[in-house]
Amino acid sequence: MRSVRKAPGESDEERLVRLVARGDRAAFDELYWRTAPWLAVRLRRRCADEQIVAEVMQETYLAVWRAAGAFAGAAVGGSAVGWLWTIAARRLVDAFRRRAHHAEPPPAAAAQCVAPAAEEEALAATVGGDVGDALQRLAPELREVLQAMVLDGLSVRETAVLLGVPEGTVKTRARRARTEMRRELA
């Protein structure tokens, strides 16, 4: 692996992404070795279908290999793992859309039973009791912001990128969600 000096405050993963941007295969292998286990766990929390998880993992690391040079890193308040998760989350949404497009149920079957979304099931399994009930009563746009920021540990910027909304909107929704949660749990 070629040596690239680590900038102050830069994580090992960020250094590896910089090396991957230069075409360093060993750095890519190391990045994969370090991040694939936790990424797979996070994806499995949102999707129980192992085939989709495997497909998303492959697409994510292919995107990392191709777009590592576009990673801005700590210079814009991001992190390598946050960037990686954002790519994976978008690929997972794309996979769900593809599956829904190709496997639409007949209208009569769709009207009979509405199954909860994979994220709703993951949220219910992660957070239960009064907190879980209060989360379920939140508007979907508030719940997805809390899920990204609190459960997934993403920054405001990473959440904005993941959800495709401005950072100010993320902050407003997070504040509204916390206020509503306090009111529900009081």
Backbone torsions as a table, in degrees:
resi	resn	phi	psi	omega
1	MET	NA	129.4	177.5
2	ARG	-66.0	148.8	-178.1
3	SER	-90.9	124.8	171.5
4	VAL	-124.4	125.9	-177.4
5	ARG	-63.4	141.2	179.1
6	LYS	-81.5	124.7	179.2
7	ALA	-73.2	153.2	178.2
8	PRO	-56.6	131.0	179.8
9	GLY	81.1	0.2	-178.1
10	GLU	-87.2	135.9	178.1
11	SER	-80.5	165.8	176.8
12	ASP	-61.6	-37.0	-179.6
13	GLU	-64.9	-38.2	177.7
14	GLU	-64.6	-41.6	177.7
15	ARG	-61.1	-41.6	179.5
16	LEU	-64.4	-40.3	178.2
17	VAL	-62.7	-40.8	177.2
18	ARG	-60.8	-39.8	177.9
19	LEU	-68.6	-39.7	178.0
20	VAL	-60.5	-39.0	178.9
21	ALA	-59.0	-26.7	177.8
22	ARG	-88.1	2.1	178.2
23	GLY	89.4	17.7	-177.9
24	ASP	-79.2	105.7	-177.6
25	ARG	-66.3	-38.3	179.4
26	ALA	-64.5	-37.5	177.2
27	ALA	-66.4	-38.6	177.4
28	PHE	-63.2	-44.5	178.6
29	ASP	-60.3	-43.0	179.2
30	GLU	-65.0	-42.2	177.9
31	LEU	-61.1	-44.3	179.0
32	TYR	-62.2	-46.6	-178.5
33	TRP	-59.1	-39.1	-178.0
34	ARG	-77.2	-33.8	-170.4
35	THR	-107.2	-23.3	-175.3
36	ALA	-60.5	-40.7	-178.9
37	PRO	-61.2	-48.4	-178.4
38	TRP	-71.5	-31.6	178.5
39	LEU	-65.8	-42.1	178.4
40	ALA	-62.8	-40.7	178.6
41	VAL	-62.1	-45.6	179.9
42	ARG	-63.0	-40.9	179.0
43	LEU	-66.1	-40.3	179.4
44	ARG	-65.4	-26.9	175.8
45	ARG	-66.6	-24.7	-178.0
46	ARG	-103.9	-14.6	-177.4
47	CYS	-149.4	124.1	-178.6
48	ALA	-85.6	-10.8	-177.5
49	ASP	-81.9	108.0	-177.4
50	GLU	-61.3	-32.6	179.8
51	GLN	-65.3	-42.3	178.5
52	ILE	-67.0	-41.9	178.9
53	VAL	-59.8	-45.3	179.7
54	ALA	-62.7	-41.9	178.9
55	GLU	-63.4	-43.7	-179.5
56	VAL	-66.0	-40.4	178.2
57	MET	-59.7	-46.9	-179.3
58	GLN	-62.2	-46.2	-179.8
59	GLU	-64.3	-36.8	-179.4
60	THR	-64.1	-49.8	-177.5
61	TYR	-71.3	-27.7	172.8
62	LEU	-66.0	-42.3	177.8
63	ALA	-64.2	-38.9	178.1
64	VAL	-62.1	-45.6	-179.4
65	TRP	-60.7	-42.6	-176.4
66	ARG	-76.5	-32.1	-170.4
67	ALA	-115.1	14.5	-177.7
68	ALA	-57.8	-31.4	179.1
69	GLY	-66.7	-19.4	-179.9
70	ALA	-85.9	-8.8	-179.3
71	PHE	-69.9	121.2	-178.0
72	ALA	-89.5	-24.9	174.6
73	GLY	72.1	-151.2	-175.9
74	ALA	-62.6	-19.7	-179.7
75	ALA	-59.7	-26.7	179.0
76	VAL	-116.5	17.8	177.0
77	GLY	83.3	13.7	-179.6
78	GLY	-102.0	171.5	175.9
79	SER	-130.3	158.3	-179.4
80	ALA	-64.3	-42.2	-179.2
81	VAL	-69.5	-34.1	175.7
82	GLY	-65.7	-41.4	177.3
83	TRP	-62.3	-44.0	179.2
84	LEU	-61.9	-44.5	-179.9
85	TRP	-65.0	-38.4	179.0
86	THR	-61.5	-43.9	177.2
87	ILE	-60.3	-48.3	-178.0
88	ALA	-63.0	-42.9	-178.9
89	ALA	-63.4	-40.2	177.8
90	ARG	-66.9	-39.0	177.6
91	ARG	-65.4	-35.3	178.3
92	LEU	-66.0	-43.9	176.9
93	VAL	-60.5	-43.7	177.5
94	ASP	-59.4	-41.7	179.8
95	ALA	-64.5	-41.4	177.5
96	PHE	-63.0	-40.4	179.6
97	ARG	-65.7	-42.4	178.4
98	ARG	-61.3	-45.5	-179.0
99	ARG	-63.3	-42.8	-180.0
100	ALA	-65.2	-37.2	-179.5
101	HIS	-66.6	-39.0	-176.0
102	HIS	-87.2	-15.1	-175.5
103	ALA	-130.4	51.4	178.3
104	GLU	-74.1	129.0	178.8
105	PRO	-75.0	159.5	175.7
106	PRO	-61.1	150.1	-177.3
107	PRO	-54.3	-36.6	-179.7
108	ALA	-65.6	-38.9	179.8
109	ALA	-70.0	-36.2	-179.5
110	ALA	-67.6	-33.7	-178.8
111	ALA	-73.4	-26.0	-176.4
112	GLN	-69.9	-44.7	-172.4
113	CYS	-143.3	126.0	176.8
114	VAL	-106.9	111.5	-179.5
115	ALA	-83.3	145.8	177.7
116	PRO	-66.9	150.2	178.6
117	ALA	-65.1	158.1	179.9
118	ALA	-58.5	-39.1	179.7
119	GLU	-66.4	-35.0	177.9
120	GLU	-65.6	-41.5	178.6
121	GLU	-65.0	-42.1	179.2
122	ALA	-64.6	-40.5	179.4
123	LEU	-65.0	-42.9	179.6
124	ALA	-64.2	-36.4	179.9
125	ALA	-73.3	-28.9	-177.6
126	THR	-82.6	-44.4	-174.6
127	VAL	-122.7	121.8	-179.4
128	GLY	-122.1	-169.4	176.3
129	GLY	67.5	-151.6	-178.2
130	ASP	-61.7	-38.4	-179.8
131	VAL	-65.1	-44.2	178.5
132	GLY	-62.8	-40.9	177.6
133	ASP	-63.3	-43.2	179.4
134	ALA	-63.6	-39.7	177.5
135	LEU	-62.3	-40.7	-178.9
136	GLN	-65.0	-28.1	-179.5
137	ARG	-81.9	-11.8	177.9
138	LEU	-69.5	152.4	173.0
139	ALA	-62.3	145.9	-176.1
140	PRO	-54.1	-39.8	-178.1
141	GLU	-68.4	-29.6	176.6
142	LEU	-76.0	-40.0	-179.1
143	ARG	-64.6	-40.0	-178.2
144	GLU	-68.8	-31.6	176.3
145	VAL	-67.9	-46.8	178.5
146	LEU	-62.2	-40.9	-179.8
147	GLN	-61.8	-45.4	-178.8
148	ALA	-66.3	-43.9	-174.1
149	MET	-81.1	-40.6	-174.8
150	VAL	-91.3	-53.3	-176.0
151	LEU	-76.3	-39.0	-178.7
152	ASP	-92.4	-12.5	175.9
153	GLY	71.3	27.7	-179.8
154	LEU	-84.5	153.6	176.4
155	SER	-76.9	172.8	177.3
156	VAL	-60.3	-45.2	-179.3
157	ARG	-62.4	-45.7	-179.2
158	GLU	-64.9	-39.1	177.6
159	THR	-63.8	-41.9	178.8
160	ALA	-60.6	-43.4	178.7
161	VAL	-64.9	-45.2	-178.6
162	LEU	-60.7	-43.9	-175.5
163	LEU	-89.5	-11.0	178.9
164	GLY	71.8	33.7	178.2
165	VAL	-127.0	161.2	178.6
166	PRO	-65.7	155.5	179.8
167	GLU	-60.0	-38.2	178.3
168	GLY	-60.6	-37.5	177.8
169	THR	-66.0	-39.8	177.5
170	VAL	-61.4	-45.8	-179.7
171	LYS	-62.2	-43.9	180.0
172	THR	-63.2	-46.0	-179.3
173	ARG	-65.6	-38.1	178.6
174	ALA	-64.1	-42.2	179.2
175	ARG	-64.9	-44.9	178.4
176	ARG	-62.7	-41.7	-179.3
177	ALA	-63.8	-43.1	179.7
178	ARG	-65.5	-40.0	178.1
179	THR	-62.2	-45.7	179.4
180	GLU	-65.9	-37.5	177.6
181	MET	-63.6	-44.5	178.1
182	ARG	-59.2	-44.2	-179.7
183	ARG	-63.6	-42.9	-179.6
184	GLU	-65.2	-36.5	-174.4
185	LEU	-91.7	-4.4	-179.2
186	ALA	-73.3	NA	NA
